[in-house]
């Protein structure tokens, strides 16, 4: 069996989720931190906003996967994104 066939078969055997059974916010909570490096910033040392937005999106995906117990989740839309303060090279950033 090839590695690709193993992946396909694993996806076919996922357990069904009972949507009537709710999960708490505490159950789905996740914490992520990342050190900002040279590749994340411009020549002035400011971290690009897109890097922060990607971190937030990845963190949201982790929570959605855990909450839904499904490996297939998507970001449908982000209506607003406010940057409260700049991040610089060497900062440890944690999306809230």
C-alpha positions as CSV (number, residue, x, y, z in Angstrom):
1,X,0.0,0.0,0.0
2,X,1.4,3.4,-1.0
3,X,1.7,6.3,1.4
4,X,-1.1,8.1,-0.5
5,X,-3.4,5.2,-0.2
6,X,-2.8,5.1,3.6
7,X,-3.8,8.7,3.9
8,X,-6.9,8.2,1.8
9,X,-7.9,5.2,3.9
10,X,-7.3,7.0,7.1
11,X,-9.6,9.8,6.0
12,X,-12.3,7.3,5.2
13,X,-12.3,5.8,8.7
14,X,-12.9,9.1,10.6
15,X,-15.5,8.7,13.3
16,X,-18.8,10.5,12.9
17,X,-19.2,13.5,15.1
18,X,-22.5,13.9,17.1
19,X,-23.3,17.6,16.5
20,X,-25.9,17.6,19.2
21,X,-23.1,17.1,21.8
22,X,-21.6,20.5,22.5
23,X,-18.0,21.3,23.5
24,X,-16.8,24.0,25.8
25,X,-14.5,26.9,24.8
26,X,-12.0,25.6,27.3
27,X,-11.9,22.2,25.6
28,X,-10.9,23.8,22.2
29,X,-8.5,26.4,23.6
30,X,-5.0,26.5,22.1
31,X,-1.9,28.6,22.8
32,X,0.7,29.4,20.2
33,X,3.9,31.5,20.4
34,X,6.5,32.3,17.8
35,X,9.8,34.1,17.8
36,X,9.9,36.8,15.1
37,X,13.0,36.4,13.0
38,X,14.8,38.2,10.1
39,X,12.7,36.5,7.5
40,X,9.5,37.9,9.1
41,X,10.5,41.5,9.0
42,X,11.4,44.4,6.7
43,X,14.7,46.3,6.5
44,X,13.7,48.4,9.5
45,X,13.1,45.4,11.8
46,X,9.2,45.7,11.8
47,X,7.4,42.4,11.4
48,X,5.2,42.3,8.3
49,X,1.4,42.4,9.1
50,X,0.8,39.4,6.9
51,X,3.1,37.3,9.1
52,X,0.9,38.2,12.1
53,X,-2.3,37.5,10.2
54,X,-1.0,34.1,9.1
55,X,-0.2,33.2,12.8
56,X,-3.8,34.2,13.8
57,X,-5.3,32.2,11.0
58,X,-3.2,29.1,11.8
59,X,-4.1,29.4,15.5
60,X,-7.8,29.7,14.6
61,X,-7.5,26.6,12.4
62,X,-6.0,24.6,15.3
63,X,-8.9,25.6,17.5
64,X,-11.5,24.8,14.8
65,X,-9.9,21.4,14.1
66,X,-9.9,20.6,17.8
67,X,-13.4,21.9,18.3
68,X,-15.0,20.2,15.3
69,X,-12.9,17.0,15.5
70,X,-12.5,17.4,11.7
71,X,-9.2,17.9,9.8
72,X,-11.0,19.9,7.2
73,X,-11.6,23.5,8.2
74,X,-11.4,26.8,6.3
75,X,-11.3,30.5,7.1
76,X,-14.5,31.9,5.5
77,X,-13.9,35.5,6.2
78,X,-12.1,38.1,8.4
79,X,-14.1,41.3,8.6
80,X,-11.6,43.3,10.6
81,X,-8.0,43.1,11.8
82,X,-6.6,45.8,14.1
83,X,-2.9,45.9,14.9
84,X,-2.5,47.3,18.4
85,X,1.3,47.7,18.4
86,X,4.2,46.9,16.1
87,X,6.2,43.7,16.5
88,X,10.0,43.6,15.9
89,X,12.7,41.0,15.3
90,X,13.3,39.1,18.5
91,X,9.8,39.6,19.9
92,X,7.8,36.6,20.9
93,X,4.3,37.0,19.5
94,X,1.2,35.1,20.8
95,X,-2.1,35.6,18.9
96,X,-4.9,36.2,21.4
